[in-house]
Amino acid sequence: MPHGKTIDVQFNNRNQAIRKEGRKLASFLGILARTPSIMPLNIDDWRCYDKEEKNKLLKIVRVRIYYS
């Protein structure tokens, strides 16, 4: 996805991303998950992960994705 472009992702009644934009979201999250400098792989329990670090990850996603 070009830098600065966002997509509008819609969700069904089970909060699952749907349509072509949902697939783009899944692909984008997969890229983040494979980038150790952004998303560490050594976390045993994400509930115990630093809240500020989780907010940084969420901000990365929100900058690129618009949820509706």
TORKOL-4160 file (C-alpha; in steps of 0.2 Angstrom, whole numbers, padded with zeros to 4 digits, m for minus):
68
<pt num="1" X="0000" Y="0000" Z="0000"/>
<pt num="2" X="0007" Y="0017" Z="m0004"/>
<pt num="3" X="0013" Y="0027" Z="0010"/>
<pt num="4" X="0000" Y="0039" Z="0017"/>
<pt num="5" X="m0014" Y="0030" Z="0009"/>
<pt num="6" X="m0028" Y="0022" Z="0021"/>
<pt num="7" X="m0041" Y="0010" Z="0018"/>
<pt num="8" X="m0059" Y="0009" Z="0025"/>
<pt num="9" X="m0061" Y="m0008" Z="0033"/>
<pt num="10" X="m0079" Y="m0015" Z="0037"/>
<pt num="11" X="m0083" Y="m0028" Z="0050"/>
<pt num="12" X="m0097" Y="m0041" Z="0051"/>
<pt num="13" X="m0107" Y="m0044" Z="0067"/>
<pt num="14" X="m0093" Y="m0055" Z="0074"/>
<pt num="15" X="m0080" Y="m0041" Z="0072"/>
<pt num="16" X="m0072" Y="m0050" Z="0058"/>
<pt num="17" X="m0064" Y="m0039" Z="0044"/>
<pt num="18" X="m0074" Y="m0042" Z="0028"/>
<pt num="19" X="m0072" Y="m0039" Z="0009"/>
<pt num="20" X="m0056" Y="m0035" Z="0000"/>
<pt num="21" X="m0051" Y="m0022" Z="0013"/>
<pt num="22" X="m0052" Y="m0035" Z="0026"/>
<pt num="23" X="m0040" Y="m0046" Z="0016"/>
<pt num="24" X="m0028" Y="m0031" Z="0015"/>
<pt num="25" X="m0029" Y="m0028" Z="0034"/>
<pt num="26" X="m0024" Y="m0046" Z="0036"/>
<pt num="27" X="m0010" Y="m0045" Z="0024"/>
<pt num="28" X="m0004" Y="m0029" Z="0033"/>
<pt num="29" X="m0005" Y="m0037" Z="0050"/>
<pt num="30" X="0005" Y="m0052" Z="0044"/>
<pt num="31" X="0019" Y="m0040" Z="0038"/>
<pt num="32" X="0019" Y="m0032" Z="0055"/>
<pt num="33" X="0020" Y="m0049" Z="0063"/>
<pt num="34" X="0035" Y="m0054" Z="0053"/>
<pt num="35" X="0044" Y="m0038" Z="0057"/>
<pt num="36" X="0053" Y="m0041" Z="0074"/>
<pt num="37" X="0059" Y="m0023" Z="0076"/>
<pt num="38" X="0040" Y="m0018" Z="0077"/>
<pt num="39" X="0032" Y="m0034" Z="0085"/>
<pt num="40" X="0043" Y="m0044" Z="0096"/>
<pt num="41" X="0042" Y="m0063" Z="0094"/>
<pt num="42" X="0048" Y="m0067" Z="0112"/>
<pt num="43" X="0032" Y="m0062" Z="0121"/>
<pt num="44" X="0024" Y="m0077" Z="0130"/>
<pt num="45" X="0008" Y="m0068" Z="0136"/>
<pt num="46" X="0003" Y="m0052" Z="0127"/>
<pt num="47" X="m0008" Y="m0047" Z="0142"/>
<pt num="48" X="0008" Y="m0044" Z="0151"/>
<pt num="49" X="0016" Y="m0034" Z="0137"/>
<pt num="50" X="0020" Y="m0016" Z="0141"/>
<pt num="51" X="0004" Y="m0006" Z="0138"/>
<pt num="52" X="0014" Y="0009" Z="0130"/>
<pt num="53" X="0022" Y="m0003" Z="0117"/>
<pt num="54" X="0004" Y="m0010" Z="0113"/>
<pt num="55" X="m0002" Y="0007" Z="0110"/>
<pt num="56" X="0013" Y="0010" Z="0098"/>
<pt num="57" X="0008" Y="m0005" Z="0088"/>
<pt num="58" X="m0010" Y="0000" Z="0088"/>
<pt num="59" X="m0005" Y="0018" Z="0082"/>
<pt num="60" X="0005" Y="0010" Z="0067"/>
<pt num="61" X="m0011" Y="0001" Z="0062"/>
<pt num="62" X="m0023" Y="0015" Z="0064"/>
<pt num="63" X="m0012" Y="0027" Z="0054"/>
<pt num="64" X="m0014" Y="0015" Z="0039"/>
<pt num="65" X="m0032" Y="0008" Z="0042"/>
<pt num="66" X="m0049" Y="0017" Z="0044"/>
<pt num="67" X="m0061" Y="0006" Z="0054"/>
<pt num="68" X="m0080" Y="0007" Z="0051"/>
